[in-house]
Every structure is written in C-alpha cells, then in structure tokens.
Amino acid sequence: MSDVTAREERATRRPRRTVPGLTVCRLCAGETLGASDPRPGGQLARVEAVAATGDAALTLVDCLDACERGDVVVVRPAPAARTEHAPVWFERLAGDAPSDSLHRWVRAGGPGRSPVPEDLAPLRIDAP
C-alpha cells in the first residue's frame, strides 16, 4: 500500500469515540410515558437527540433483559474510564427533565468523570 493510500484510508476512518456511550432498548423505549408522551418520536427521539450532539455514542439494541423495567438506559463510561468504572443502569428514564439531566451528565463525562445527578439516582438499578 502506498503512503498516499494509507493516509487516505486513515483519513476516512471514523474517529475514535472519547465520549460516554448510551445503550437503549429500542423495544421498550417509550413504555413509561406511552401514548401520553407529547414528544414526536417519544423517548427514543430524546436519546437520539442526545447522541446527535456528539456528547454520547448511542447503541440501540433489541433487548437488555430488563423488559419489566421499561425505558432502560445504560450509560457506559468513556473509553478512558472503562477500566475503573462500570456502566450505570437506569429504569423508567423517560420525559424531558430526566433526559435533560442525562444529557448534562454525559456532557460532563458520565460514569467515572461526574457523579450521578441527584434526580437520576432514584432511577438507578443493578444490572440484571
């Protein structure tokens, strides 16, 4: 491979993520508020909006094996903090205020970089 080709290949690779990650069950997103959610796209749209800012990487999965808890969100530490800090799990994390708090927390660094916000602490659960 020529030096030019190698440089071009490196330039087209996605940059390494240095932000916390969000893992969200796409099947239970929106269960907590249901049809009463006034936001178009509901809770899934809220977490997608957080990721769209670049403050967190979003992974959508089909199941987190916590279906009875609804709106389960797992916040993964940024890569630099992963060896010392575990992901933080939340249940019923739905609505504008909790989602805004989640966004502020991941923007501040999330697990290992910033304490869990007081308003999200009651929603924290153990991983199944």
Secondary structure, 3 states (H helix, E strand, C coil): CCHHHHHHHHHHCCCCCCCCEEEEECCCCCCCCHHHCCCCCHHHHHHHHHHHCCCCEEEEECCCCCHHHCCCEEEECCHHHCCCCCCEEECCCCCHHHHHHHHHHHHCCCCCCCCCCCCCHHHEECCC
